[in-house]
Amino acid sequence: MKGVVWRNINEEVTRVLNIVKLAEQRAELSEDLSGGMKRKLSLGIAIIGDSKVLFLDEPTSGMDVEARRSVWDALLEIRHSHTIILITHYMEEADVLGDCIAIMAEGEIQCCGSPMFLKQKFGENS
């Protein structure tokens, strides 16, 4: 496994499964997991080996509110030890998770700043 010393694999898998809240599903095959759990597993695979930069494209797309919040909690837990580049259509998700938000349209960055800066500049309901 990437970046994991063989003797530490079980410990690393346990750590990551706890972060993504899949410890109870440890023995299940991925094909038997729900769609939301598969998305969490994908996040866990990205985290394992302590990658310093994570690129996540719509990691909560199609998830129910509870599953989405669980992924947010996992990302908030690891955000101080990883650089996370997250693509999302959910403004609430960008607000909760983003330190710096770039808004793109037609392939170009239209504006960039902290959630607070963007709210002050464009208003919460603009």
FIVEXNU-347102 format. One record per atom (N, C-alpha, C, O, CB): z, x, y; residue in one letter. Coordinates in steps of 0.02 Angstrom, whole numbers, padded with zeros to 5 digits, always signed. Glycine has a CB too. Layout:
N
ZXYA
...
REM end
This chain:
126
+00000+00042-00059M
+00000+00000+00000M
+00000+00044+00062M
+00031+00098+00063M
+00061-00048+00000M
-00035+00022+00113K
-00044+00063+00172K
+00022+00084+00204K
+00064+00043+00220K
-00085+00025+00223K
+00029+00148+00213G
+00086+00174+00250G
+00154+00166+00218G
+00205+00177+00251G
+00087+00143+00315G
+00156+00148+00154V
+00220+00137+00121V
+00227+00187+00064V
+00183+00192+00021V
+00227+00064+00095V
+00282+00224+00063V
+00296+00270+00009V
+00310+00228-00054V
+00346+00178-00051V
+00358+00317+00025V
+00281+00248-00110W
+00285+00209-00172W
+00355+00186-00188W
+00365+00128-00207W
+00258+00251-00229W
+00404+00230-00182R
+00473+00211-00201R
+00504+00160-00153R
+00556+00131-00169R
+00517+00274-00203R
+00473+00149-00096N
+00499+00101-00047N
+00462+00034-00045N
+00475-00008-00002N
+00497+00132+00022N
+00415+00024-00092I
+00373-00035-00089I
+00413-00100-00094I
+00404-00145-00053I
+00321-00034-00144I
+00458-00105-00142N
+00497-00167-00151N
+00538-00182-00088N
+00542-00240-00067N
+00543-00162-00212N
+00568-00131-00060E
+00608-00140+00001E
+00565-00164+00059E
+00584-00209+00097E
+00644-00075+00019E
+00505-00134+00066E
+00460-00153+00121E
+00434-00224+00111E
+00430-00262+00159E
+00401-00103+00124E
+00416-00242+00050V
+00392-00310+00036V
+00447-00360+00052V
+00433-00412+00083V
+00369-00317-00037V
+00508-00346+00031T
+00564-00391+00046T
+00574-00398+00121T
+00585-00453+00145T
+00629-00365+00013T
+00571-00343+00157R
+00580-00344+00230R
+00528-00389+00263R
+00544-00431+00305R
+00575-00273+00259R
+00465-00380+00243V
+00411-00418+00274V
+00413-00491+00254V
+00401-00535+00295V
+00343-00387+00256V
+00427-00505+00190L
+00432-00575+00168L
+00488-00611+00206L
+00482-00670+00221L
+00445-00579+00092L
+00542-00576+00221N
+00596-00607+00261N
+00573-00620+00333N
+00589-00672+00361N
+00658-00561+00262N
+00535-00575+00362I
+00510-00584+00430I
+00465-00646+00434I
+00471-00686+00481I
+00472-00522+00454I
+00420-00654+00385V
+00372-00710+00388V
+00398-00771+00351V
+00361-00820+00341V
+00305-00688+00358V
+00461-00770+00331K
+00494-00828+00299K
+00458-00850+00235K
+00447-00910+00224K
+00498-00886+00348K
+00440-00801+00193L
+00410-00816+00128L
+00449-00787+00070L
+00422-00782+00014L
+00338-00791+00127L
+00511-00767+00081A
+00550-00736+00027A
+00557-00782-00033A
+00555-00758-00090A
+00620-00718+00053A
+00564-00847-00022E
+00571-00894-00078E
+00507-00902-00118E
+00509-00924-00175E
+00594-00962-00052E
+00450-00884-00089Q
+00386-00890-00123Q
+00363-00823-00153Q
+00305-00817-00173Q
+00333-00916-00076Q
+00406-00774-00156R
+00388-00707-00178R
+00351-00705-00244R
+00304-00666-00252R
+00450-00665-00183R
+00371-00746-00292A
+00341-00744-00359A
+00278-00788-00365A
+00245-00787-00417A
+00392-00766-00410A
+00262-00825-00314E
+00204-00870-00317E
+00139-00832-00305E
+00137-00783-00269E
+00211-00927-00266E
+00086-00856-00337L
+00019-00828-00324L
-00005-00854-00257L
+00011-00910-00237L
-00030-00848-00381L
-00043-00813-00222S
-00067-00834-00156S
-00110-00897-00161S
-00109-00938-00115S
-00108-00778-00124S
-00147-00905-00215E
-00189-00965-00222E
-00148-01029-00227E
-00175-01084-00216E
-00234-00958-00283E
-00084-01023-00244D
-00041-01082-00250D
-00003-01098-00185D
+00032-01148-00182D
+00009-01071-00305D
-00011-01057-00134L
+00023-01069-00070L
-00015-01120-00028L
-00076-01127-00035L
+00031-01003-00031L
+00021-01155+00015S
-00011-01201+00062S
-00050-01161+00113S
-00043-01100+00118S
+00042-01247+00097S
-00092-01195+00152G
-00131-01162+00203G
-00088-01124+00253G
-00104-01068+00272G
-00174-01211+00240G
-00034-01156+00276G
+00012-01124+00323G
+00045-01063+00294G
+00054-01012+00328G
+00064-01173+00347G
+00064-01068+00231M
+00096-01010+00198M
+00047-00954+00188M
+00065-00895+00192M
+00126-01031+00130M
-00016-00970+00176K
-00067-00917+00170K
-00076-00881+00237K
-00086-00820+00238K
-00135-00947+00147K
-00072-00918+00292R
-00077-00887+00357R
-00018-00840+00369R
-00026-00786+00397R
-00081-00940+00413R
+00042-00862+00348K
+00101-00820+00354K
+00093-00757+00311K
+00112-00702+00332K
+00165-00859+00333K
+00065-00766+00251L
+00054-00708+00207L
+00005-00659+00240L
+00016-00599+00236L
+00026-00732+00139L
-00047-00684+00272S
-00093-00641+00308S
-00058-00601+00362S
-00072-00542+00372S
-00151-00682+00338S
-00013-00634+00398L
+00027-00599+00448L
+00070-00545+00416L
+00074-00489+00441L
+00071-00649+00487L
+00101-00562+00360G
+00142-00513+00324G
+00102-00452+00303G
+00125-00396+00308G
+00174-00545+00263G
+00041-00464+00279I
-00003-00409+00258I
-00019-00365+00318I
-00023-00304+00312I
-00068-00436+00226I
-00028-00395+00376A
-00042-00357+00437A
+00019-00315+00457A
+00011-00259+00481A
-00061-00403+00495A
+00079-00342+00447I
+00140-00308+00467I
+00159-00251+00420I
+00185-00200+00441I
+00198-00357+00471I
+00145-00260+00355I
+00170-00213+00305I
+00146-00142+00320I
+00090-00132+00343I
+00147-00234+00235I
+00188-00094+00307G
+00171-00025+00321G
+00185-00006+00392G
+00170+00050+00414G
+00099-00012+00305G
+00213-00053+00429D
+00235-00041+00498D
+00177-00018+00543D
+00185+00029+00582D
+00289+00011+00499D
+00120-00053+00538S
+00064-00039+00583S
+00089-00047+00655S
+00125-00095+00670S
+00004-00087+00569S
+00070-00002+00698K
+00093-00004+00767K
+00054-00053+00810K
+00080-00079+00860K
+00090+00064+00797K
-00009-00066+00792V
-00051-00113+00829V
-00076-00166+00782V
-00103-00152+00729V
-00111-00076+00864V
-00066-00229+00801L
-00089-00286+00761L
-00139-00326+00802L
-00125-00343+00860L
-00029-00331+00739L
-00196-00340+00773F
-00246-00384+00803F
-00244-00450+00765F
-00259-00451+00705F
-00318-00352+00802F
-00225-00503+00799L
-00217-00568+00766L
-00262-00619+00799L
-00255-00633+00859L
-00143-00591+00769L
-00308-00647+00761D
-00356-00696+00787D
-00335-00765+00764D
-00342-00783+00705D
-00428-00680+00763D
-00309-00804+00811E
-00288-00873+00797E
-00240-00877+00737E
-00254-00915+00690E
-00349-00918+00785E
-00185-00840+00737P
-00142-00839+00678P
-00108-00905+00662P
-00084-00914+00606P
-00090-00787+00687P
-00105-00951+00710T
-00071-01015+00696T
-00120-01074+00697T
-00098-01132+00695T
-00016-01027+00748T
-00183-01060+00699S
-00233-01114+00700S
-00227-01157+00637S
-00224-01132+00581S
-00304-01084+00704S
-00224-01222+00648G
-00220-01269+00592G
-00151-01279+00563G
-00143-01316+00515G
-00264-01246+00539G
-00101-01246+00592M
-00032-01253+00567M
+00003-01312+00600M
-00012-01330+00657M
+00008-01189+00579M
+00051-01341+00563D
+00092-01392+00595D
+00142-01357+00641D
+00149-01296+00640D
+00129-01435+00541D
+00177-01396+00681V
+00222-01369+00732V
+00276-01325+00701V
+00291-01272+00728V
+00254-01427+00771V
+00305-01346+00646E
+00359-01307+00615E
+00333-01240+00589E
+00366-01189+00600E
+00390-01347+00556E
+00276-01240+00556A
+00248-01177+00531A
+00228-01132+00589A
+00238-01071+00586A
+00187-01191+00486A
+00199-01161+00642R
+00180-01122+00701R
+00241-01088+00731R
+00238-01029+00749R
+00145-01167+00753R
+00295-01125+00738R
+00357-01097+00766R
+00384-01041+00723R
+00411-00992+00749R
+00410-01152+00775R
+00377-01048+00658S
+00400-00996+00612S
+00360-00931+00623S
+00389-00876+00622S
+00392-01019+00539S
+00295-00937+00633V
+00254-00878+00648V
+00273-00849+00715V
+00278-00788+00723V
+00178-00896+00647V
+00285-00892+00765W
+00307-00867+00830W
+00371-00827+00823W
+00377-00773+00852W
+00318-00925+00879W
+00419-00853+00784D
+00482-00818+00774D
+00471-00749+00744D
+00502-00700+00764D
+00530-00859+00730D
+00425-00745+00694A
+00410-00681+00663A
+00380-00633+00714A
+00398-00574+00716A
+00361-00691+00604A
+00334-00657+00755L
+00302-00614+00805L
+00352-00592+00858L
+00350-00535+00881L
+00244-00650+00838L
+00397-00637+00878L
+00449-00618+00926L
+00496-00566+00897L
+00521-00523+00933L
+00489-00680+00948L
+00507-00569+00832E
+00551-00521+00799E
+00521-00451+00798E
+00558-00402+00804E
+00566-00543+00728E
+00456-00446+00791I
+00424-00380+00784I
+00392-00355+00849I
+00368-00298+00851I
+00372-00382+00731I
+00392-00394+00901R
+00355-00377+00961R
+00378-00312+00995R
+00338-00280+01030R
+00359-00433+01010R
+00440-00293+00987H
+00465-00232+01020H
+00447-00168+00983H
+00453-00114+01010H
+00540-00237+01028H
+00425-00175+00920S
+00406-00116+00882S
+00331-00114+00867S
+00307-00068+00833S
+00445-00114+00817S
+00294-00163+00892H
+00222-00166+00880H
+00186-00187+00945H
+00214-00223+00986H
+00205-00215+00823H
+00125-00163+00952T
+00081-00190+01003T
+00041-00246+00970T
+00008-00234+00919T
+00034-00135+01035T
+00045-00306+00998I
+00011-00363+00967I
-00042-00389+01015I
-00027-00408+01072I
+00062-00419+00950I
-00103-00389+00991I
-00158-00418+01029I
-00175-00483+00993I
-00198-00483+00936I
-00221-00369+01033I
-00162-00538+01028L
-00165-00604+00998L
-00219-00646+01033L
-00221-00650+01094L
-00097-00640+01003L
-00262-00675+00994I
-00312-00721+01020I
-00289-00792+01003I
-00274-00806+00945I
-00384-00707+00991I
-00285-00835+01053T
-00263-00904+01042T
-00295-00951+01091T
-00314-00932+01146T
-00187-00908+01047T
-00301-01014+01070H
-00323-01067+01116H
-00263-01106+01141H
-00270-01149+01185H
-00372-01114+01080H
-00204-01092+01114Y
-00144-01129+01133Y
-00109-01096+01192Y
-00082-01041+01185Y
-00096-01135+01073Y
-00110-01129+01250M
-00078-01100+01309M
-00002-01092+01299M
+00027-01043+01322M
-00091-01144+01370M
+00029-01139+01265E
+00101-01133+01252E
+00115-01071+01210E
+00164-01036+01223E
+00127-01196+01215E
+00072-01057+01162E
+00080-00998+01120E
+00073-00934+01162E
+00113-00888+01154E
+00028-00998+01063E
+00024-00932+01205A
+00014-00874+01249A
+00075-00866+01294A
+00097-00809+01306A
-00049-00882+01291A
+00102-00921+01319D
+00160-00919+01364D
+00221-00892+01328D
+00257-00850+01354D
+00174-00988+01392D
+00233-00916+01267V
+00293-00896+01229V
+00288-00824+01206V
+00337-00787+01209V
+00303-00942+01168V
+00229-00803+01183L
+00222-00738+01151L
+00196-00683+01196L
+00206-00624+01182L
+00177-00745+01092L
+00162-00701+01250G
+00127-00650+01288G
+00167-00617+01342G
+00202-00650+01381G
+00068-00681+01319G
+00163-00551+01345D
+00189-00513+01402D
+00135-00510+01456D
+00150-00513+01516D
+00211-00441+01380D
+00074-00504+01433C
+00016-00502+01478C
-00037-00547+01446C
-00053-00540+01387C
-00011-00428+01489C
-00064-00592+01486I
-00113-00640+01460I
-00179-00629+01497I
-00181-00625+01559I
-00089-00714+01469I
-00233-00624+01459A
-00300-00620+01488A
-00336-00684+01469A
-00338-00702+01410A
-00338-00556+01464A
-00365-00717+01517I
-00403-00778+01504I
-00477-00761+01508I
-00501-00734+01559I
-00384-00836+01554I
-00513-00777+01454M
-00584-00761+01450M
-00626-00824+01451M
-00606-00876+01425M
-00599-00720+01387M
-00684-00819+01482A
-00734-00872+01480A
-00802-00839+01479A
-00815-00792+01517A
-00726-00921+01541A
-00845-00863+01437E
-00913-00836+01431E
-00912-00760+01420E
-00955-00724+01447E
-00953-00853+01492E
-00864-00737+01380G
-00861-00666+01362G
-00834-00620+01416G
-00835-00559+01408G
-00927-00643+01344G
-00809-00647+01470E
-00783-00606+01525E
-00711-00625+01541E
-00692-00684+01538E
-00827-00615+01588E
-00671-00575+01557I
-00602-00588+01578I
-00604-00619+01648I
-00630-00590+01695I
-00558-00523+01577I
-00575-00679+01654Q
-00574-00715+01717Q
-00512-00699+01758Q
-00515-00695+01819Q
-00578-00790+01704Q
-00456-00690+01723C
-00393-00671+01757C
-00347-00640+01705C
-00355-00650+01645C
-00360-00733+01792C
-00298-00604+01730C
-00252-00569+01686C
-00185-00561+01723C
-00183-00548+01783C
-00281-00499+01666C
-00131-00570+01685G
-00065-00561+01715G
-00011-00587+01669G
-00024-00611+01614G
-00062-00596+01782G
+00050-00583+01693S
+00107-00609+01655S
+00103-00685+01655S
+00071-00715+01698S
+00174-00584+01684S
+00137-00718+01607P
+00139-00791+01608P
+00164-00818+01675P
+00137-00866+01702P
+00183-00817+01552P
+00215-00786+01703M
+00243-00809+01767M
+00192-00801+01824M
+00184-00847+01865M
+00307-00769+01784M
+00158-00745+01826F
+00106-00734+01877F
+00052-00787+01873F
+00032-00815+01924F
+00075-00664+01869F
+00028-00801+01813L
-00025-00851+01805L
-00002-00921+01824L
-00040-00959+01854L
-00050-00851+01733L
+00061-00937+01808K
+00088-01003+01828K
+00093-01008+01904K
+00078-01060+01933K
+00157-01014+01795K
+00116-00954+01936Q
+00123-00955+02009Q
+00054-00959+02043Q
+00046-00994+02093Q
+00161-00893+02033Q
+00006-00923+02015K
-00060-00920+02046K
-00100-00984+02035K
-00134-01008+02080K
-00099-00861+02019K
-00096-01013+01975F
-00138-01070+01957F
-00100-01134+01946F
-00130-01187+01938F
-00177-01054+01896F
-00034-01131+01946G
+00007-01191+01935G
+00010-01209+01861G
-00037-01195+01824G
-00021-01250+01974G
+00064-01239+01841E
+00075-01256+01771E
+00025-01308+01746E
+00006-01306+01688E
+00146-01281+01760E
+00005-01353+01789N
-00038-01408+01767N
-00108-01405+01798N
-00143-01456+01801N
-00006-01474+01784N
-00128-01347+01820S
-00194-01341+01852S
-00249-01346+01801S
-00308-01342+01818S
-00201-01274+01889S
REM end
